[in-house]
């Protein structure tokens, strides 16, 4: 069946693609066979024949004389070229060959017979006993390797490292240094001293002398200077911008500041070490924020349109907005939705009931020895995985930190059938007769209501987490906030209907969180962004005032009046009335709202997000005063999450934060790494990527199996 599907897939490819794929597969198959042979699990000649790709064809290269041969029959090539003396550098009869170490290893380890042996081989070597025991085998292998090198002076393993030009060395060191800087601590400095890594660099011909000083000395300063100059040039080019700050409540005590530009780019500005575990006062945070604004703007502070930051410093954001009438300071929406999960866990009784019952079930399974062994056995049989149910730490306040409870709910839900089987076992029934806790757990597990409630809580948390993930990947602007919250309201209503949950208390919690996060700029940006214009019955594209409440309409008027100068305030309101009645030319509106499918996510996305701002600057010149405010509003980001730093690296910095040199070096490395990641729009961290790679279980094995399936037998 597998071969049929493979042939069908190949037939669908272009003939050239199919041929190239076949050549590549043949090449990879030969490489795999050669690797196994070198380890002692294949024919002897693979030590001298190396598969290579030449002009879209697989060839065999003799490592002794550099001759090329067809790869159609490696065995025949070995016989004709090596055994018959064609190769000038191969001579197995001039010296008696010592017994191959692979033969000794094979016999010592598993007693298997070799299918091919050297004609000079002494049978007594099969029973070779060395005075040092098995540890002598490694030394014997080194000795044999030395003999082979003396016999074959041009053997590839004895080739001197290549001599690189000065430019090549500088280029290689520059790439190596960039890798260290951009990894931002996930590759430790000590790795440079690792003997294997140094051996690798030697094989490449790179000089090892002063390597550490080279990477963490002048090159670091130069690379930092280049990155900083690029960022400052971009900021200078922009007429206005938004400052983003993230990390006020983080355990590592590192607050990161970015600058969001109107063209959609974000550039890194600086990090501030607030001190891990130390609560920063609102007043101090306010001072730091204003210092950053002054540092970016210089004397023209009005270039900073506003700040998006952690909701933990909402008071500081409000104070700065009151003191500077042109500023729009908003809280991060990512944190707003994460807080919504906490709200539900604290205020919705359903969450408390499910958490308590789940803890009873999980703790009973994990602590009772007979129940635990039955659970592990059934879980392995049914789900092909081991492990107990994950439970939160005893120190954790379950309802205050629902993130620690979610893995437990996930495990119990995925093991529902397994837990039911455990409860139905005779040993569990006996335990129920003697232990009241066992009877209570059995009652919970056998109750349909428990599973319905568990699924309800799990699905609601998953729903909100899905919204959080979308926000993290899409990084929406503030005009998207009102539609986003409305979408969540709709989904939560559907959730209530599906699981027969009373809507009123759920909606009350949702509305309370919405009001805590809401900013009048949401309504203003939603109305002014051409992306959200609605086509009416007459074919006009008008701003969606009908979607606003009466209070939100008033918010729009108040905000625009505050942002405008006193002379222009009444003009702005008049132009707003005109915008409300006339809207935008249908052709331009359709161009702004044009979408296409994202090939990665499969979602429909706006073709040109910048067109919302550009249409105000080019096509709506009659709205002179309103347009100046519109372009400063609709580009504002709704999230402050940006570059994620490496936790291990930050911990090391915290340990040496009193050293000025160490702190400066760390700041430079963070700056370089952040600059590179923001350039690539890479908002993940190394720990997350590592977890993803570890989750790809079995992928390498299946790929190797595919290579062997297509590789011919020798």
RANORZI-V469848 format. One line per field, one symbol per residue. ss: DSSP state (~ for helix, > for strand, _ for the rest). phi: phi as a letter, one per 40 degrees, with the letter a starting at -180 (. if undefined). burial: # if it has 9 or more other ideal C-beta (glycine too) atoms within 8 Angstrom, else .. A space follows every 50 residues. Layout:
ss=???
phi=???
burial=???
This chain:
ss=_~~~~~~~~~~~__~~~~~~~~~~~~~~~~~~~~~~~~~~~__~~~~_>> >>>>__>>>>>>_____>>>___~~~~~~~~~~_________________ ~~~~~~~~~~____________~~~~~_____~~~~~~~~~~~~~~~~~~ ~____~~~_______~~~~~~~~~~~~~~~~~~_____~~~~~_~~~~~~ ~~~~______~~~~~__~~~~~~~~~~~~~~~~~~~~___>>>>>>____ ___>>>>>>>>____>>>>>>>>________~~~~~~~~~~~~~~~~___ ~~~>>>>>>_~~~~~~~~~~~~~______>>_~~~~~~~~~~~~~~~_~~ ~~~~~~~~~~~~~~~~~_~~~~~~~~~~~~~~~_________________ __~~~~~~~~~~~~_~~~~~~~~__~~~~~~~~~_~~~~~~~~~~__~~~ ~~~~~~~~~~~~~~~~~~~~~~~~__>~~~~~~~~~~~~~~~~~~~~~__ __~~~~~~~~~~~~~~~__~~~~~~~~~_~~~_>>_____>>__~~~__~ ~~~~~~~~~~~~~_____~~~~~~~~~~~~~~_>_~~~~~~~~_>>>___ ___>>>____~~~~~~~~_____~~~~~~~~~~___>_________~~~~ ~~~~~____~~~~~~~~~~~~~~~~~~~~~_____~~~~~~~~~~___~~ ~~~~~~~~~~____
phi=.cccccccccccccdcccccccccccccccccccdccccgbacccccbbb cbbbffacbbbcccbgcbbcccadccdcccccccgcccbbacbcbccccd cccccccccbgccccbbcccccdcccbcbbccgccccccccccccccccc cbccddcbccdccccccccccccccccdcccccfgcbcdcccccdccccc ccdcgccccfcccccbbccccccccccccccccccccccaabcbbahcbc ccgbbbbbbccccgcbbcbabbccgdgcccccccccccdcccdccccgcc cccccibbadccbccccccccccbcccbbbccccccccccccdcccbcdd ccccccccccccccccbcdcccccccccccccbfabhcccbccdcccdcc bccccddcccccccbdcccccccccccccccccbbccccccccccccccc cccccccdccccdcccccccccccfcccccccdcccccdccccccdccbf bccdcccccccccdccccbdcdcccccccdcbcbccccgcbbcccccccc ccccdccccccccccdccdccdcccccccccbgbddccccccccbacccc cgccbccbdccdcccccbbbccccccccccccccccccbbcbcbcccccc cccdcbccccccccccccccccccdcccccfbbcbccccccccccccgcc cccccccccccccc
burial=.........#..#....####.############.###.#.##.##.##. ###....########..##.#..##.######....#.##......#.## #######.............#...#....#.....##.###.###.###. .#.##........#....#..###.##########......#....##.. ##.#.#....##.###..###.##..##.##..##..#.#########.# .###########...######.##.....#.#..##.###.###.##... #.#########.#..######.....####################.#.# #####.##########.#.###.###.###.##.....##.#.....##. ##.###.######.##.######.#.###.##.....#####.##....# ###########.###.##..##..############.##.###.##..#. #...###.##.###.##.#################....######..#.. .##.#######.##...##.###.##.###..##.#.#######...#.. ....##....###.##...#..#.###.###############.###.## ####.##....##.##############....#.##.##........... ...#.###..#...
